Amino acid sequence: MRALKFLIPLAVFVAIAVFLYRGLSLDPRKLPSPLVDKPAPAFSLPQLEKPTENWSLEAMRGEVWLLNVWGSWCAACVVEHPLLNKLAADGTVPIVGLAWKDKPDDSKKWLARYGNPFSVVVVDQKGNVAIDYGVYGAPETFLIDKRGVIRHKQTGPFTPDLIRDELIPLVKKLKEEAA
């Protein structure tokens, strides 16, 4: 009986240690998204440069493209931004910016300072579209195929390795697929 009193807490401790070890070994950038391989949630938002005109996903139908969620208040976005500028300059893939919970004037100043890699920037001041996309924080980027299906989600900033090893091969593969 005394051994049983000792073994039960030990077994519970070992189980907790196993779960903790497993959790700590996961990459937080690889958060699963229930939206991958599902149609991108539709939205219509005002454009940063043309606030009286709305933009919707239909404008990108037939193209492989990125939706990058960012904000002028986002420190990690500053780190990622040179990589987005390079992607845009190389013509690798069109990038649509979603200015999340940001004042339009702040977004404009930020883009003037760091460069604008975006084909268009839409303004999601209330954050409702980001909620529909399950955004945890900025930056987050969604790769959307020709049919409007989300094929990849990047949580946190891209790195040169991620772009080279994951994003560009997937973009090339998706561009080769029939619409």
Summary of the structure (lengths in Angstrom):
residues: 179
radius of gyration: 20.4
end to end distance: 67.9
largest distance: 76.5
contacts: 497
relative contact order: 0.18
helix: 44%
strand: 21%
